[in-house]
Amino acid sequence: MKEKVEAALEKIRPALKADGGDVELVDVASDGVVKVKLTGACGACPFALMTLKQGIEETLKESVPEVKEVVAV
C-alpha cells in the first residue's frame, strides 16, 4: 500500500510545489492511517489543514481505497 500512496502523492506534488511547498510521506499504518509532513511554504500556511484534508486526503482516498485518514505530523 505504501507504493500506491507514494504514487498518488506524486500526482499532488506539482500543485504543492507551485506554491513553494511539498509533502513528505512519513508512515502508512496497517489501519489505513497515512502520516505525512507538509514542508516548505505548506508547513506554515494558514490553509495547511484545508490542503491536507480536502486536497491530499481526498486524492489519496480516491487513488488508494484502503486509506482511511491522512494526518500531519
N, C-alpha and C positions, 0 to 999 in steps of 0.2 A: 504494500500500500504506500510505503514511503516514496517509491519511484513515481507512482501516479500523482501523489501530492506535489512532488517537486516539478513534474511536467506541467501540472496545472498552474503552479506559481510562475513558471516561465511565461505563460500567457499574460499574466498580470503585470510582470516586471516592467515592460516598456512604458506603461501608463504611470507607474510609480516613479520610474527614473526620469520621465519627462518633467516631473515636479521636483526633482532633486532628492528623491528617496529610494528606498528599496525594502525588500522583505527577506528575512533570513529564516530558514526552516530550522527549528530547534529540536522538535521531537514529534513523533507520531505515535500516540499510545494505542494499545490494542482495543480500547473502549471507544475509539473514534474521535478523541480529542487531539487536535493539532495545535502545537505550540509554536508561535512564530515571534520574531523580534523585528519590529519596524525600525529601520535605520535611516540615517541621513535626515532630510527635511521631514520625513514621515514620523520620526521619533519624537519630534517636538511640536508637531502640527496640531492645532486645536480640533481638526477634523479627523484625527487618527482613529478614534473609536468608530466613526462612521465608515471610514475606509476599511477598517478591519472587519466589521460586521456586514456591511452592505456590499462591499467590493470583494474582499478576499474570501470571507466565509461563504458567501453565496456562490461565487465561482467554484470554490473547492467542492461544495456540496453537489453542484451540478455535474462536475467532472468526475468526482470520486464519491459515489453514494454512501460509502462507509463512513465518511466524515460526518460527525455529529455536531461538533463545535470547534471554533477556532478561538484561541486565547492568546493574548500578548504577554510576553514575559520580559 
